[in-house]
Amino acid sequence: MSRRRMNVTSDSPQADVGPRAFLEPLARILNVSGCHPRDLLREFVSICRDLPKPKRAWEPLRPGHVADLSHVLARWHADEQYVDTEGRPVPLPLEGPEPSLKGLVSRVLPTLDSAQAIQWLTELKGIRREGKGYVPTDKYLAFNRLPVAAWAHGLAAVLGMLRTVEHNVSAPSHKRLLERMAINPRFPVRALPRFHRELKRQAGEVVWRFDSDMRREEARLKGEPVTRLCIGLYAFEDPLVTGRGRKPNRKHRARRPSKRRSLGGRK
């Protein structure tokens, strides 16, 4: 599938983001943790020396714009104008009198080109044709359906986490952003599939509840300053097992020598 670039109008509040935006907070965090700049430079040069030449040129990112597409689906599932009497999203024509799909995109994401946003929603299978209109396929977008979207979404999450960690290191306790982790260093690999299924189910409910809170505050906007607020729930494995072909090496218990009976039989 061809790679497409998202067009953004000139009044967008976010500037382009290059590699420095990711490297700078990470370097500062490592430096505060005790790493000398000289050591960081040596290690980074060593890492880059072993990297292959990329197959495509770096494209500047506006970190949230790909992720913002999911906000269209959330509003489609929640706003009274776009749901029926039972709370289900209604099919929308592409354009024309409100409500329409282009009208919804322009209302939710006024800084994005609506035609390009609809193209991305279609390629990510976030919307589908139904009769003469369009309907959403879910409340969320699966960004891994398009590699370029998956990378953009993942990099936005990485950048957000780096900024939060850096902020929290120096901020007073009452001004820190949320950082909570639950870690089990000896979790059985056999239980991973079941655990991840349940985690994804419950995480979806939690995220949707807080997304609803954010949308209610958005509806109360009255010409005041705004920022992009994001909450994310992530799972980590160390070493990574899920999706890998091999299971991590396990420590085998030493086998006890078998007790052999003497040739003379029992005494």
C-alpha positions in Angstrom: 0.0 0.0 0.0 1.3 3.4 -0.9 2.5 5.7 1.9 0.5 8.9 2.3 1.3 12.1 4.0 -1.3 13.9 6.2 -2.0 17.5 5.1 -2.5 20.0 7.9 -3.7 23.5 7.6 -1.4 26.4 8.5 -3.3 27.3 11.7 -2.3 24.0 13.3 -1.0 24.6 16.9 1.7 22.0 16.7 5.1 22.4 15.0 6.8 19.7 13.1 8.7 17.2 15.2 12.1 15.8 14.2 14.5 13.3 15.7 15.8 15.9 18.2 12.5 16.1 19.9 12.8 12.4 20.9 16.6 12.4 21.6 16.7 15.6 23.7 14.4 14.5 26.6 16.0 11.1 26.7 19.5 12.5 26.9 18.4 14.9 29.6 16.8 12.1 31.6 20.0 10.0 31.3 22.1 13.0 32.2 20.2 13.7 35.3 20.5 10.0 36.2 24.2 10.3 36.2 25.4 9.7 32.6 28.1 12.0 31.4 27.5 13.7 28.0 30.7 12.3 26.7 29.5 8.7 27.6 26.2 9.4 26.0 27.8 10.6 22.8 30.1 7.6 22.6 27.3 5.1 23.2 25.0 6.9 20.6 27.7 6.9 18.0 28.3 3.2 18.6 24.6 2.4 18.3 24.2 4.4 15.1 27.3 2.8 13.6 25.5 -0.6 13.5 22.2 0.7 12.1 21.3 0.1 8.5 20.7 2.9 6.1 16.9 3.7 6.2 14.8 2.8 3.1 12.9 6.1 3.3 13.6 9.6 4.3 12.5 11.0 7.7 9.2 12.8 7.5 8.6 15.5 10.2 5.7 14.5 12.5 3.1 16.4 14.3 2.8 13.8 17.1 -0.9 13.9 17.8 -2.5 14.2 14.4 -2.6 10.6 13.6 -3.8 9.6 17.0 -6.4 12.5 16.9 -8.3 10.6 14.2 -9.7 8.3 16.9 -11.4 11.4 18.4 -13.6 11.5 15.3 -14.9 7.9 16.1 -15.3 8.8 19.8 -17.5 11.8 19.0 -19.4 9.8 16.4 -20.3 7.3 19.2 -21.2 9.9 21.8 -22.6 13.2 20.4 -26.3 13.4 20.2 -26.2 14.7 16.6 -24.5 11.5 15.4 -26.4 8.8 17.3 -29.9 7.3 17.1 -32.4 7.0 19.9 -30.6 3.9 21.2 -27.2 5.6 21.3 -25.8 3.8 18.1 -23.8 5.8 15.5 -26.0 6.7 12.5 -24.7 6.3 9.0 -23.4 9.7 7.6 -23.3 10.8 4.0 -19.9 11.9 2.8 -20.9 15.6 2.5 -23.9 17.8 2.3 -26.2 19.2 4.9 -25.3 18.3 8.5 -24.8 15.8 9.8 -22.2 14.6 7.3 -18.9 12.8 7.6 -16.9 15.8 6.3 -18.8 18.0 8.7 -18.0 15.7 11.6 -14.3 15.7 10.8 -14.2 19.5 10.3 -15.9 20.0 13.6 -13.7 17.6 15.6 -10.4 18.3 13.9 -10.6 21.7 12.2 -6.9 21.9 11.5 -6.8 18.7 9.4 -7.7 18.4 5.7 -11.1 16.5 5.9 -10.6 14.6 2.7 -7.2 13.3 3.8 -8.5 12.4 7.3 -11.3 10.4 5.7 -8.8 8.7 3.5 -6.8 7.7 6.5 -9.9 6.5 8.4 -10.8 4.4 5.5 -7.4 2.8 5.1 -7.2 2.1 8.8 -10.6 0.5 8.5 -12.1 2.8 11.1 -15.1 3.5 8.8 -16.9 1.5 6.1 -19.5 2.1 3.5 -23.1 1.2 4.5 -25.6 2.0 1.7 -25.1 5.5 0.6 -23.3 6.6 3.8 -20.5 5.7 6.2 -20.5 4.1 9.6 -17.7 3.6 12.2 -16.4 0.0 12.6 -15.5 0.6 16.3 -14.9 3.2 19.0 -11.1 3.0 18.5 -8.6 2.8 15.6 -6.2 -0.1 15.1 -3.2 1.9 13.9 -1.1 -1.3 13.2 -3.1 -1.8 10.0 -0.8 0.8 8.3 2.9 0.7 9.1 3.3 4.5 8.6 0.3 5.2 11.0 1.6 2.6 13.5 5.0 4.3 13.7 3.5 7.8 13.9 1.2 6.7 16.7 3.9 4.8 18.6 6.4 7.7 18.3 3.8 10.1 19.7 3.3 7.7 22.7 7.1 7.5 23.3 7.5 11.3 23.1 4.6 11.8 25.5 6.1 9.3 28.0 9.5 10.9 27.8 8.1 14.4 28.4 6.1 13.1 31.4 9.1 11.4 33.0 11.3 14.5 32.5 8.6 16.8 33.9 8.0 14.6 37.0 11.6 14.3 37.9 11.9 18.0 38.7 8.2 19.0 39.4 6.9 19.3 42.9 4.6 16.4 43.9 1.4 18.4 43.5 2.3 19.2 39.9 3.4 15.8 38.7 1.5 13.9 35.9 0.2 10.4 36.5 2.8 7.6 36.5 1.7 4.3 37.9 3.1 0.8 37.3 2.4 -2.7 38.5 5.3 -5.0 38.1 5.7 -8.7 38.7 9.3 -10.0 38.1 8.3 -13.7 38.0 5.1 -13.9 35.9 4.5 -17.3 34.3 4.8 -17.3 30.5 1.9 -19.8 30.2 -0.5 -17.2 31.8 0.4 -14.3 29.4 -2.3 -14.9 26.7 -5.1 -14.9 29.2 -3.7 -12.0 31.2 -3.3 -9.8 28.1 -6.8 -10.6 26.9 -8.3 -9.5 30.2 -6.0 -6.5 30.4 -7.1 -5.2 27.0 -10.8 -5.8 27.8 -10.6 -3.8 31.1 -8.3 -1.2 29.7 -10.7 -0.4 26.9 -13.5 0.3 29.4 -11.2 2.5 31.5 -9.9 4.5 28.6 -13.5 5.0 27.2 -14.7 6.3 30.6 -11.9 8.9 30.9 -12.3 9.8 27.2 -16.0 10.5 28.0 -14.9 12.9 30.8 -12.5 14.7 28.4 -15.2 15.1 25.8 -17.6 16.6 28.4 -14.9 19.2 29.3 -14.3 19.9 25.6 -18.0 20.6 25.2 -17.8 23.3 27.8 -15.0 25.3 26.0 -15.6 29.0 25.9 -12.7 30.7 24.1 -10.1 29.5 26.6 -6.6 28.0 26.3 -6.4 24.3 25.3 -3.8 21.6 25.3 -3.7 18.0 24.0 -4.4 15.7 26.9 -3.6 12.0 26.5 -3.9 9.0 28.8 -2.3 5.7 27.8 -2.2 2.2 29.2 0.7 0.0 28.1 2.0 -3.5 28.9 5.8 -4.3 29.0 7.5 -7.7 29.0 11.2 -8.2 29.9 12.2 -10.2 28.0 9.5 -9.8 25.3 7.7 -13.1 24.8 4.3 -12.3 23.3 4.5 -12.5 19.5 7.9 -14.1 19.5 8.6 -17.5 18.2 10.8 -18.7 20.9 10.1 -18.9 24.6 12.8 -17.5 27.0 15.3 -19.9 28.4 14.1 -21.4 31.6 16.3 -22.5 34.5 16.2 -26.3 34.6 16.3 -28.0 37.9 19.2 -30.4 38.4 18.0 -33.9 38.2 18.5 -36.0 41.2 20.5 -39.2 40.6 18.2 -42.2 40.6 18.5 -44.7 43.4 19.4 -48.1 42.0 18.8 -51.3 43.9 21.8 -53.3 44.8 22.2 -56.6 43.0 21.7 -58.4 46.3 18.2 -57.2 46.5 16.5 -55.6 49.6 17.9 -56.2 53.0 
